[in-house]
């Protein structure tokens, strides 16, 4: 298994670099269940952030990207069970994917609740507003 940095994942997804995108594509095409690529939760969240903030991707587009990464045969996503739950929440809610994943991670770790200053995360992602 080899770790995949955010920039490699992004070059593969966006195909926006004449040099790096084909290299990333070759790597992704070579991945298999026997020799998978590993995407950390941090890289997954960074990927979503860049797609939203730099590329202006819609919620629907981001949902599709995350789902494809989670379903990819040759890719292992760290805490994929939590990522699937967060993706389901993201599809129905209005908060950022990262808010849902942070809340789900806390719950999985046994936290009573997750506190935030972000009102939308409190309302939409099930966190508690810290006052």
C-alpha positions in Angstrom: 0.0 0.0 0.0 1.2 3.5 -0.8 -0.1 6.8 0.6 -1.6 9.3 -1.7 -1.1 13.0 -1.0 -3.9 15.5 -1.7 -2.1 16.9 -4.7 -1.9 13.5 -6.4 -5.6 12.8 -5.7 -6.5 16.3 -7.1 -4.4 15.9 -10.3 -6.2 12.6 -10.9 -9.6 14.0 -10.3 -9.3 17.3 -12.1 -7.0 16.3 -14.9 -5.9 20.0 -15.0 -2.1 19.6 -15.3 -0.5 18.5 -18.6 2.4 16.9 -16.8 1.2 15.7 -13.4 -2.3 14.5 -14.4 -1.2 11.7 -16.7 1.3 10.6 -14.1 -1.4 10.5 -11.4 -3.7 8.7 -13.8 -1.1 6.0 -14.5 -0.6 5.5 -10.7 -4.4 5.3 -10.1 -4.8 2.9 -13.0 -2.0 0.6 -11.5 -3.7 0.4 -8.1 -5.4 -2.8 -7.1 -6.9 -4.5 -4.0 -3.6 -6.3 -3.7 -1.6 -3.1 -4.0 -3.9 -0.2 -3.1 -3.4 3.5 -2.6 -4.2 4.9 0.8 -6.1 8.2 1.2 -6.0 9.6 4.8 -8.9 11.4 6.3 -6.7 14.6 6.2 -6.1 14.2 2.4 -9.8 13.5 1.9 -10.9 16.6 3.7 -8.2 18.7 1.9 -9.4 17.3 -1.4 -12.9 18.5 -0.7 -11.8 21.9 0.5 -9.7 22.5 -2.6 -12.5 21.3 -4.9 -14.9 23.6 -3.2 -12.8 26.7 -2.7 -10.4 26.6 -5.7 -12.4 24.8 -8.4 -15.9 25.9 -7.3 -17.3 22.4 -7.3 -20.9 22.0 -6.3 -22.1 19.8 -3.4 -23.3 17.3 -5.9 -19.9 17.2 -7.7 -18.1 16.8 -4.4 -20.5 14.1 -3.3 -19.7 12.2 -6.5 -16.0 12.6 -6.1 -16.0 11.3 -2.5 -18.3 8.4 -3.4 -16.1 7.4 -6.4 -13.0 7.4 -4.1 -14.8 5.4 -1.5 -15.9 2.8 -4.1 -12.6 2.6 -6.0 -11.3 -0.9 -6.1 -7.7 0.0 -5.6 -8.1 2.7 -3.0 -8.3 2.4 0.8 -9.8 5.5 2.5 -8.9 5.8 6.2 -12.0 5.4 8.4 -14.1 4.7 5.3 -17.0 3.7 7.5 -17.1 7.2 9.1 -16.5 8.8 5.7 -19.6 6.9 4.3 -21.7 8.1 7.2 -20.5 11.7 6.8 -21.2 11.5 3.1 -24.7 10.3 3.7 -25.2 13.3 6.2 -23.6 15.6 3.6 -26.1 14.5 0.9 -29.0 15.4 3.2 -27.6 18.5 5.0 -26.2 21.9 4.5 -22.9 21.7 6.5 -19.5 21.1 5.0 -18.4 17.5 4.5 -15.6 18.1 7.0 -18.1 19.1 9.7 -20.0 15.9 9.3 -16.8 13.9 9.4 -15.5 15.6 12.5 -18.8 15.0 14.3 -18.9 11.3 13.2 -15.2 10.8 14.3 -15.9 12.3 17.7 -19.0 10.1 18.1 -17.0 7.0 17.1 -14.3 7.9 19.6 -16.9 8.0 22.4 -17.4 11.7 22.7 -20.6 12.8 24.3 -20.7 15.6 21.7 -18.5 17.8 19.6 -18.4 21.6 20.3 -18.0 24.3 17.7 -18.3 28.0 17.2 -19.8 27.3 13.7 -23.6 27.8 14.0 -24.2 25.9 10.8 -22.2 22.9 12.0 -24.1 23.0 15.3 -27.5 23.0 13.6 -26.7 20.8 10.6 -23.9 18.4 11.7 -25.2 17.7 15.2 -22.5 19.5 17.1 -23.2 21.8 20.1 -22.6 25.5 19.8 -20.0 26.6 22.3 -21.0 29.8 24.1 
